[in-house]
Amino acid sequence: MTHELVGTLVGRWYVTIFGAVFLVLAVRDLGRRRTAVYSAIALAVGALAENGSVHFGVPYTRYAFDERLRGEELFVGDVPLMVSLSYTFMAYFAFGTARLVVSGPYWTRGEMPVLEYLTGVMLAVWALWIVDPVSRLGVHFYLGDLFRYDGPGFWFGLPLASQFGFAATSAILIGTLTLLARGEPERGAERLRDHPRLPAVGAYVSQVLFMAVTAFVVARLNEDPEVTRQADTLAGATIVIGFPASLLTALHWRSLTIQRSRGAEPPNP
């Protein structure tokens, strides 16, 4: 058990780091009790969804994890524990980012809660569009040969049906966070750097860039032309998707800034 625990916490150090960041931000944001409730729900959703896909192909279509990982790290059923643990921070980072993107730099809540929710689901799925395909190249870097899908996929081996599964689990987790944070008061922020959601945005961007940079490095060091092509394309996809998203966010925030300058001051903290 000790060997497997070390393999999970140290061998999957990147999950441990992002998980620790999540705990710090979530406890400060939601408090210990709600963080514990959300973490338990996210872990359960992750374990059920992953094992359901491994055995029944639902909700992500059928795939399998490398059996050689058994004995090297902790498992929940037929899925490495670190995979289920990642559900906690990936959804939370998307949730926090969505609230800042929609509300803008001067408010902590937007005027359309539904838009905050849908943006959170979209951001959670978008992160997976980078994380999962890069993870499939794990045999070429420190991640190792983690998992394989049974059938062909439209996005670097990810089946189309799996995207609906990702959206469904993201909707559940973002919905859980929305429910737990339903009593959050609307507060004002004088500057972007003072916004309480800014650390979550930094964590969200960091996890995506972490995988994108990994893909870029794999493309530079690998001699297999097919692997190089896939890794380069994935690194580029981060820019292709991220740049227009950032530009649209900047335009939205600019409109909120103009509105504020015309007298619509944020509420007092």
SERO-4910 file (N, C-alpha, C, O; in steps of 0.05 Angstrom, whole numbers):
BEGIN
 pado doro    nc1    nc2    nc3   cac1   cac2   cac3    cc1    cc2    cc3    oc1    oc2    oc3
  Met    A     17    -24      0      0      0      0     17     25      0     11     45    -14
  Thr    A     39     25     16     57     48     17     69     54    -10     71     77    -19
  His    A     77     32    -24     89     36    -51     69     48    -70     76     66    -85
  Glu    A     44     38    -69     24     49    -87     17     78    -80     12     94    -98
  Leu    A     17     85    -54     11    112    -46     33    131    -56     27    153    -66
  Val    A     58    123    -53     80    139    -62     78    142    -93     84    163   -104
  Gly    A     71    120   -106     69    121   -135     47    140   -145     50    153   -166
  Thr    A     26    143   -129      4    161   -135     12    190   -130      8    208   -146
  Leu    A     23    195   -106     29    223    -97     54    234   -110     55    258   -117
  Val    A     74    217   -112    100    226   -123    102    220   -153    111    237   -169
  Gly    A     94    196   -160     96    189   -189     77    206   -206     84    212   -229
  Arg    A     54    213   -195     35    231   -209     37    259   -196     17    270   -187
  Trp    A     61    270   -194     67    295   -180     51    318   -190     43    336   -175
  Tyr    A     45    319   -216     30    341   -228      1    341   -217    -10    363   -213
  Val    A    -11    318   -213    -38    317   -201    -36    326   -172    -54    340   -163
  Thr    A    -16    318   -158    -12    326   -130    -10    356   -128    -22    368   -110
  Ile    A      5    369   -146      9    398   -145    -17    412   -150    -25    430   -135
  Phe    A    -30    405   -172    -55    418   -179    -77    412   -158    -94    430   -152
  Gly    A    -76    388   -146    -95    382   -125    -90    399   -100   -109    408    -87
  Ala    A    -65    404    -93    -59    421    -70    -68    450    -75    -78    463    -57
  Val    A    -63    460    -99    -72    487   -106   -103    488   -104   -114    508    -94
  Phe    A   -117    468   -114   -146    467   -112   -155    469    -82   -173    484    -76
  Leu    A   -142    453    -65   -151    453    -37   -147    481    -24   -165    490    -10
  Val    A   -125    494    -30   -120    520    -19   -141    540    -28   -153    555    -13
  Leu    A   -146    540    -55   -165    559    -66   -194    553    -58   -210    571    -51
  Ala    A   -201    527    -58   -229    520    -52   -236    524    -23   -258    534    -17
  Val    A   -217    518     -5   -223    523     24   -226    553     29   -244    561     44
  Arg    A   -210    569     16   -212    598     19   -238    608      7   -250    628     17
  Asp    A   -247    595    -14   -271    604    -29   -297    593    -16   -316    607    -11
  Leu    A   -297    566    -12   -322    553     -4   -322    546     26   -344    541     37
  Gly    A   -299    545     38   -298    536     66   -292    506     66   -295    492     46
  Arg    A   -284    496     90   -276    468     92   -299    449     87   -296    429     72
  Arg    A   -322    454     98   -344    435     96   -354    432     67   -356    410     57
  Arg    A   -358    455     54   -368    453     26   -346    442      7   -352    428    -12
  Thr    A   -321    448     13   -299    436     -3   -299    406      0   -295    392    -19
  Ala    A   -303    396     25   -303    368     30   -327    355     16   -324    333      4
  Val    A   -350    368     16   -374    357      3   -369    355    -27   -374    335    -40
  Tyr    A   -360    377    -38   -354    378    -67   -333    357    -75   -337    343    -95
  Ser    A   -312    355    -60   -290    336    -66   -300    308    -66   -293    292    -84
  Ala    A   -317    301    -47   -329    274    -46   -346    268    -70   -345    247    -82
  Ile    A   -362    288    -78   -380    285   -101   -363    282   -126   -369    265   -143
  Ala    A   -343    299   -129   -326    299   -154   -311    272   -156   -309    261   -177
  Leu    A   -301    262   -133   -287    237   -133   -305    214   -141   -298    196   -156
  Ala    A   -330    215   -130   -350    194   -136   -358    195   -166   -359    174   -179
  Val    A   -363    219   -176   -370    222   -204   -348    212   -222   -352    198   -241
  Gly    A   -323    219   -215   -300    211   -231   -297    181   -231   -292    169   -252
  Ala    A   -299    169   -207   -295    140   -205   -317    125   -220   -311    105   -234
  Leu    A   -342    134   -217   -364    120   -231   -362    124   -261   -367    105   -276
  Ala    A   -356    148   -270   -355    153   -299   -332    138   -312   -335    126   -333
  Glu    A   -309    138   -299   -286    124   -311   -290     94   -311   -285     80   -331
  Asn    A   -299     82   -288   -304     54   -288   -327     46   -306   -327     24   -318
  Gly    A   -348     63   -308   -370     57   -326   -361     56   -354   -371     40   -370
  Ser    A   -342     73   -362   -332     73   -389   -314     49   -394   -315     37   -416
  Val    A   -298     42   -375   -280     18   -378   -296     -7   -382   -289    -24   -398
  His    A   -318    -10   -366   -333    -35   -367   -357    -35   -387   -363    -55   -399
  Phe    A   -370    -11   -390   -395    -11   -406   -394     10   -429   -413     11   -445
  Gly    A   -373     26   -430   -371     45   -451   -388     70   -446   -393     85   -465
  Val    A   -397     75   -421   -414     97   -414   -400    112   -391   -393     99   -371
  Pro    A   -397    138   -392   -407    157   -413   -386    165   -434   -392    180   -453
  Tyr    A   -361    155   -432   -340    164   -450   -333    145   -473   -313    149   -486
  Thr    A   -350    126   -478   -344    103   -496   -323     85   -482   -312     93   -462
  Arg    A   -317     62   -494   -301     43   -481   -271     48   -485   -262     55   -507
  Tyr    A   -256     46   -463   -227     47   -464   -216     31   -441   -231     22   -424
  Ala    A   -190     29   -439   -177     14   -417   -151     27   -409   -137     38   -425
  Phe    A   -146     24   -383   -121     34   -372   -100     12   -373   -106    -11   -372
  Asp    A    -75     20   -373    -53      1   -375    -52    -15   -349    -48     -4   -327
  Glu    A    -55    -42   -351    -56    -59   -328    -29    -60   -313    -27    -67   -290
  Arg    A     -7    -52   -327     19    -51   -314     21    -30   -292     40    -30   -277
  Leu    A      1    -12   -291      1      8   -270     -8     -3   -243     -2      8   -222
  Arg    A    -21    -26   -244    -29    -39   -218     -4    -47   -203     15    -58   -214
  Gly    A     -6    -41   -177     18    -47   -160     37    -24   -159     55    -23   -142
  Glu    A     34     -5   -178     51     19   -179     37     44   -167     51     62   -158
  Glu    A     11     44   -168     -5     66   -157    -32     56   -149    -40     34   -156
  Leu    A    -46     72   -133    -72     65   -123    -94     65   -145    -93     82   -163
  Phe    A   -112     45   -143   -134     43   -162   -160     45   -147   -163     38   -124
  Val    A   -181     55   -162   -208     54   -153   -223     37   -174   -228     46   -196
  Gly    A   -229     12   -167   -239     -7   -187   -217    -13   -207   -196    -23   -200
  Asp    A   -222     -6   -233   -203    -11   -254   -192     15   -265   -183     17   -288
  Val    A   -192     36   -248   -183     63   -256   -163     74   -236   -168     72   -212
  Pro    A   -140     84   -245   -121     97   -226   -134    119   -210   -149    135   -221
  Leu    A   -129    120   -184   -141    140   -166   -136    168   -176   -153    185   -173
  Met    A   -112    173   -186   -105    200   -194   -123    211   -216   -126    235   -218
  Val    A   -134    193   -232   -152    202   -253   -178    213   -241   -187    234   -249
  Ser    A   -189    199   -222   -213    208   -209   -208    233   -192   -225    251   -191
  Leu    A   -184    235   -180   -177    258   -164   -176    284   -181   -182    306   -172
  Ser    A   -168    280   -206   -165    304   -224   -192    317   -229   -192    341   -237
  Tyr    A   -214    303   -226   -240    315   -230   -245    338   -211   -258    358   -217
  Thr    A   -234    336   -187   -238    357   -167   -227    384   -176   -242    404   -176
  Phe    A   -202    385   -184   -190    411   -191   -197    420   -219   -199    444   -223
  Met    A   -200    402   -238   -206    411   -265   -233    425   -267   -235    446   -280
  Ala    A   -253    415   -253   -280    428   -253   -279    454   -237   -291    474   -245
  Tyr    A   -265    453   -214   -264    478   -198   -250    500   -212   -259    523   -211
  Phe    A   -228    495   -225   -213    516   -239   -231    527   -261   -231    552   -265
  Ala    A   -246    510   -276   -264    520   -297   -286    537   -285   -294    557   -296
  Phe    A   -297    528   -262   -318    543   -248   -309    571   -241   -322    591   -247
  Gly    A   -286    573   -228   -276    599   -219   -269    617   -243   -274    641   -242
  Thr    A   -257    605   -263   -250    621   -287   -275    632   -301   -276    655   -309
  Ala    A   -296    615   -302   -321    624   -315   -333    648   -301   -343    666   -313
  Arg    A   -332    647   -274   -344    669   -259   -329    696   -264   -342    717   -266
  Leu    A   -303    694   -266   -288    719   -272   -292    728   -301   -295    752   -306
  Val    A   -292    709   -319   -296    716   -348   -322    730   -352   -324    750   -366
  Val    A   -343    719   -340   -370    730   -344   -375    756   -328   -386    775   -339
  Ser    A   -366    756   -303   -371    780   -286   -353    803   -293   -361    826   -288
  Gly    A   -329    797   -303   -310    819   -308   -293    825   -284   -297    813   -263
  Pro    A   -273    842   -287   -253    847   -266   -263    864   -243   -249    866   -222
  Tyr    A   -288    875   -244   -297    894   -223   -319    882   -206   -327    895   -186
  Trp    A   -330    860   -214   -351    847   -199   -344    818   -194   -329    806   -209
  Thr    A   -356    806   -173   -351    777   -167   -372    759   -179   -369    735   -180
  Arg    A   -395    771   -187   -416    756   -200   -426    770   -224   -427    795   -225
  Gly    A   -434    754   -245   -446    766   -268   -476    769   -265   -488    760   -246
  Glu    A   -488    783   -284   -517    787   -283   -533    763   -293   -557    762   -290
  Met    A   -519    744   -306   -533    720   -317   -520    695   -306   -501    685   -317
  Pro    A   -531    684   -284   -520    660   -272   -519    636   -291   -501    620   -290
  Val    A   -538    635   -309   -539    613   -329   -514    615   -347   -502    595   -354
  Leu    A   -507    639   -354   -483    643   -371   -458    635   -357   -440    623   -368
  Glu    A   -456    641   -331   -433    632   -315   -431    602   -315   -410    590   -318
  Tyr    A   -454    589   -312   -455    560   -311   -447    548   -338   -430    530   -339
  Leu    A   -458    557   -360   -452    546   -386   -423    551   -394   -410    535   -406
  Thr    A   -413    575   -386   -385    581   -392   -366    562   -377   -346    553   -387
  Gly    A   -374    556   -352   -358    537   -336   -357    510   -348   -336    497   -349
  Val    A   -380    500   -358   -381    474   -371   -364    474   -396   -349    455   -402
  Met    A   -366    495   -412   -350    498   -437   -320    497   -431   -305    484   -445
  Leu    A   -312    512   -411   -284    514   -404   -273    487   -394   -250    479   -400
  Ala    A   -290    473   -379   -281    446   -369   -277    427   -392   -258    412   -392
  Val    A   -295    427   -411   -292    409   -435   -269    418   -452   -254    401   -462
  Trp    A   -265    444   -455   -243    453   -472   -216    444   -461   -198    436   -476
  Ala    A   -213    446   -434   -188    437   -422   -182    408   -428   -160    400   -433
  Leu    A   -204    391   -428   -200    363   -434   -192    358   -463   -180    338   -470
  Trp    A   -200    377   -481   -192    374   -509   -162    376   -512   -151    367   -532
  Ile    A   -148    388   -493   -119    389   -494   -107    368   -476    -89    354   -484
  Val    A   -118    365   -452   -106    346   -432   -107    317   -441    -87    303   -440
  Asp    A   -131    308   -450   -134    280   -457   -117    271   -481   -104    251   -480
  Pro    A   -118    286   -503   -101    278   -526    -71    278   -520    -57    261   -529
  Val    A    -62    298   -504    -34    298   -497    -28    274   -479     -6    262   -481
  Ser    A    -46    267   -461    -42    244   -444    -40    218   -460    -26    200   -451
  Arg    A    -53    217   -483    -51    193   -499    -23    189   -511    -15    168   -519
  Leu    A     -7    211   -511     21    210   -520     39    204   -496     64    207   -499
  Gly    A     28    197   -473     44    195   -449     67    176   -450     87    179   -436
  Val    A     66    156   -468     88    137   -471    113    151   -480    135    140   -477
  His    A    110    175   -491    133    190   -502    144    210   -482    163    224   -488
  Phe    A    132    211   -458    143    229   -437    137    216   -410    131    193   -408
  Tyr    A    139    232   -388    138    222   -361    112    209   -353    111    193   -335
  Leu    A     90    215   -367     63    204   -360     62    174   -363     50    160   -347
  Gly    A     76    163   -384     75    135   -389     50    127   -406     33    144   -412
  Asp    A     48    102   -413     26     91   -428      2     88   -410     -1     68   -396
  Leu    A    -16    108   -409    -37    109   -389    -62     95   -398    -72     78   -383
  Phe    A    -73    102   -421    -99     90   -430   -101     89   -460    -86    103   -474
  Arg    A   -119     73   -470   -124     70   -498   -154     67   -503   -168     52   -490
  Tyr    A   -164     82   -523   -192     79   -532   -194     55   -551   -175     49   -566
  Asp    A   -218     42   -551   -222     19   -568   -224     27   -598   -212     15   -615
  Gly    A   -240     48   -602   -246     55   -630   -232     81   -639   -219     94   -623
  Pro    A   -235     88   -665   -223    112   -675   -237    137   -664   -260    135   -655
  Gly    A   -224    159   -664   -236    184   -654   -230    207   -672   -210    207   -687
  Phe    A   -248    227   -672   -245    249   -690   -225    269   -681   -214    285   -697
  Trp    A   -219    270   -655   -200    289   -644   -177    275   -631   -177    269   -607
  Phe    A   -157    269   -647   -133    255   -637   -139    230   -621   -128    224   -600
  Gly    A   -158    215   -632   -165    189   -619   -188    191   -600   -196    170   -589
  Leu    A   -198    214   -594   -221    217   -575   -247    214   -591   -252    230   -609
  Pro    A   -263    193   -586   -288    190   -601   -307    213   -596   -307    225   -575
  Leu    A   -324    218   -616   -343    240   -614   -362    236   -590   -368    255   -575
  Ala    A   -371    211   -585   -389    206   -563   -376    212   -536   -391    219   -517
  Ser    A   -350    210   -534   -337    216   -509   -340    246   -501   -340    253   -478
  Gln    A   -343    263   -522   -346    292   -516   -373    297   -502   -374    315   -485
  Phe    A   -393    282   -509   -419    286   -496   -417    276   -467   -429    287   -449
  Gly    A   -401    255   -463   -396    246   -436   -381    266   -419   -388    271   -396
  Phe    A   -360    278   -431   -345    299   -417   -364    322   -410   -362    333   -387
  Ala    A   -381    330   -428   -399    352   -423   -419    345   -400   -425    362   -384
  Ala    A   -428    320   -400   -447    311   -379   -434    312   -351   -446    322   -332
  Thr    A   -410    300   -349   -398    300   -322   -389    329   -314   -391    336   -290
  Ser    A   -381    345   -333   -374    373   -327   -399    388   -318   -397    404   -299
  Ala    A   -421    383   -331   -446    396   -323   -454    389   -294   -463    406   -280
  Ile    A   -450    364   -287   -456    356   -259   -438    370   -239   -448    380   -219
  Leu    A   -412    370   -244   -394    382   -225   -395    412   -224   -395    424   -202
  Ile    A   -398    425   -247   -402    454   -247   -428    461   -233   -430    481   -219
  Gly    A   -449    445   -238   -474    449   -225   -472    445   -195   -485    460   -179
  Thr    A   -457    426   -186   -452    422   -157   -439    446   -145   -448    456   -123
  Leu    A   -419    456   -158   -405    480   -147   -423    505   -147   -423    521   -129
  Thr    A   -439    507   -168   -458    529   -170   -478    528   -147   -485    549   -135
  Leu    A   -487    504   -141   -506    500   -119   -493    507    -92   -505    520    -75
  Leu    A   -469    497    -88   -455    502    -63   -448    531    -58   -447    541    -36
  Ala    A   -444    545    -80   -436    574    -78   -460    592    -83   -456    616    -89
  Arg    A   -484    582    -82   -508    598    -89   -511    622    -71   -524    642    -79
  Gly    A   -501    621    -46   -504    643    -28   -482    664    -29   -481    682    -13
  Glu    A   -464    661    -49   -441    679    -51   -451    708    -57   -465    712    -76
  Pro    A   -444    727    -40   -453    754    -44   -439    767    -68   -416    760    -74
  Glu    A   -451    786    -80   -439    801   -102   -421    823    -89   -431    840    -74
  Arg    A   -396    822    -95   -377    842    -84   -363    856   -107   -361    847   -129
  Gly    A   -353    880   -100   -338    895   -119   -308    890   -116   -298    882    -95
  Ala    A   -293    896   -137   -264    893   -137   -253    918   -152   -261    924   -174
  Glu    A   -234    931   -139   -223    956   -151   -206    950   -175   -206    965   -195
  Arg    A   -191    928   -174   -173    921   -196   -174    891   -201   -183    876   -184
  Leu    A   -165    883   -225   -165    855   -232   -148    839   -212   -156    817   -204
  Arg    A   -125    849   -204   -108    834   -186   -120    830   -159   -110    813   -143
  Asp    A   -141    845   -152   -155    841   -126   -178    822   -128   -191    816   -108
  His    A   -184    813   -152   -208    796   -156   -203    769   -143   -183    756   -148
  Pro    A   -222    759   -127   -219    733   -113   -217    709   -131   -208    688   -123
  Arg    A   -227    711   -156   -226    689   -175   -201    688   -192   -197    669   -207
  Leu    A   -184    708   -190   -161    709   -207   -142    685   -203   -132    674   -223
  Pro    A   -138    676   -178   -120    652   -175   -131    627   -189   -116    611   -200
  Ala    A   -158    624   -190   -169    601   -204   -164    603   -234   -159    583   -247
  Val    A   -165    628   -245   -159    632   -273   -130    624   -278   -123    610   -298
  Gly    A   -112    633   -261    -84    626   -264    -79    596   -263    -63    585   -278
  Ala    A    -94    582   -245    -91    553   -243   -102    539   -268    -91    520   -278
  Tyr    A   -125    549   -278   -137    538   -302   -118    540   -326   -113    521   -340
  Val    A   -108    564   -330    -90    569   -353    -64    553   -350    -53    542   -369
  Ser    A    -55    550   -325    -30    535   -320    -33    506   -327    -15    494   -339
  Gln    A    -56    494   -321    -59    465   -327    -60    461   -357    -50    441   -367
  Val    A    -73    479   -372    -74    476   -401    -47    481   -413    -38    466   -431
  Leu    A    -33    502   -405     -7    508   -416     13    487   -408     32    481   -424
  Phe    A     11    475   -385     28    453   -376     28    430   -397     49    420   -404
  Met    A      4    422   -405      1    401   -424      9    410   -452     21    394   -467
  Ala    A      3    435   -459     11    445   -486     41    447   -489     52    439   -510
  Val    A     55    456   -468     84    457   -469     96    429   -470    115    424   -484
  Thr    A     83    411   -455     92    383   -456     90    372   -485    109    359   -494
  Ala    A     68    378   -498     65    369   -526     86    382   -544     97    369   -562
  Phe    A     92    407   -540    112    421   -556    139    408   -552    154    405   -572
  Val    A    146    401   -528    172    389   -522    173    361   -535    194    354   -546
  Val    A    151    346   -533    150    319   -545    155    322   -575    170    306   -587
  Ala    A    143    341   -588    146    345   -616    175    352   -624    185    344   -645
  Arg    A    189    366   -606    217    373   -611    236    350   -607    257    348   -621
  Leu    A    229    331   -589    248    310   -582    243    283   -594    260    266   -595
  Asn    A    218    279   -605    211    253   -615    219    250   -644    217    269   -660
  Glu    A    227    226   -652    236    221   -679    214    209   -697    218    207   -721
  Asp    A    192    201   -684    170    190   -700    154    213   -712    143    230   -698
  Pro    A    153    215   -739    140    238   -752    110    240   -745     99    262   -744
  Glu    A     96    217   -741     68    218   -734     64    229   -706     45    246   -702
  Val    A     80    221   -688     79    232   -660     85    262   -660     72    277   -647
  Thr    A    106    269   -676    113    297   -678     90    314   -689     85    336   -679
  Arg    A     77    304   -709     54    318   -721     32    322   -702     21    344   -699
  Gln    A     25    301   -687      3    303   -668     10    322   -645     -6    339   -638
  Ala    A     34    319   -635     42    336   -612     43    366   -620     35    383   -605
  Asp    A     54    371   -644     56    399   -653     28    411   -657     23    434   -650
  Thr    A     10    395   -669    -18    404   -674    -32    410   -647    -47    429   -645
  Leu    A    -28    393   -627    -41    397   -602    -30    422   -588    -45    438   -576
  Ala    A     -4    427   -590      7    451   -578     -4    476   -593    -11    496   -580
  Gly    A     -6    474   -619    -18    496   -635    -47    500   -629    -57    522   -630
  Ala    A    -62    478   -624    -91    480   -618    -96    497   -594   -117    510   -592
  Thr    A    -78    496   -575    -81    513   -551    -82    542   -558    -97    557   -547
  Ile    A    -65    550   -577    -64    578   -586    -88    584   -603   -101    605   -600
  Val    A    -95    565   -621   -118    570   -639   -144    574   -624   -160    590   -631
  Ile    A   -148    558   -603   -172    561   -587   -169    583   -566   -188    598   -562
  Gly    A   -145    585   -554   -142    604   -532   -140    633   -540   -151    650   -526
  Phe    A   -128    639   -563   -125    667   -571   -152    680   -576   -157    701   -565
  Pro    A   -170    669   -593   -196    682   -597   -213    683   -571   -227    702   -567
  Ala    A   -210    663   -554   -225    663   -529   -215    686   -511   -231    700   -499
  Ser    A   -189    690   -511   -178    712   -495   -186    739   -507   -192    758   -492
  Leu    A   -186    741   -533   -194    766   -546   -223    773   -540   -230    796   -534
  Leu    A   -241    753   -542   -269    758   -536   -273    766   -507   -289    783   -501
  Thr    A   -258    754   -489   -259    761   -461   -250    790   -457   -263    805   -442
  Ala    A   -229    798   -470   -219    825   -468   -240    845   -478   -243    866   -466
  Leu    A   -253    839   -500   -274    856   -511   -297    859   -491   -308    880   -487
  His    A   -305    836   -480   -327    836   -460   -320    853   -436   -336    868   -426
  Trp    A   -295    849   -426   -287    865   -403   -285    894   -409   -290    911   -392
  Arg    A   -277    901   -434   -275    929   -442   -303    942   -442   -306    964   -433
  Ser    A   -323    927   -450   -350    938   -450   -359    942   -421   -374    961   -415
  Leu    A   -351    924   -403   -358    927   -375   -344    951   -362   -355    965   -345
  Thr    A   -319    956   -371   -304    979   -362   -317   1005   -370   -318   1024   -355
  Ile    A   -326   1006   -395   -340   1030   -406   -366   1034   -390   -372   1057   -383
  Gln    A   -380   1013   -385   -405   1015   -369   -399   1026   -341   -413   1043   -331
  Arg    A   -377   1016   -329   -369   1026   -302   -362   1055   -303   -369   1070   -284
  Ser    A   -347   1064   -324   -339   1092   -325   -362   1111   -329   -360   1135   -324
  Arg    A   -385   1100   -338   -409   1117   -342   -427   1118   -318   -449   1129   -318
  Gly    A   -416   1106   -296   -431   1109   -271   -442   1084   -259   -452   1085   -236
  Ala    A   -439   1061   -272   -449   1036   -261   -427   1024   -243   -414   1005   -251
  Glu    A   -423   1036   -220   -402   1027   -202   -409   1000   -190   -432    994   -186
  Pro    A   -389    984   -184   -394    958   -172   -403    962   -143   -398    983   -131
  Pro    A   -418    943   -132   -427    946   -104   -403    947    -85   -382    936    -91
  Asn    A   -408    959    -62   -386    961    -43   -380    933    -32   -398    917    -28
  Pro    A   -354    927    -26   -347    901    -15   -360    897     12   -356    876     25
***
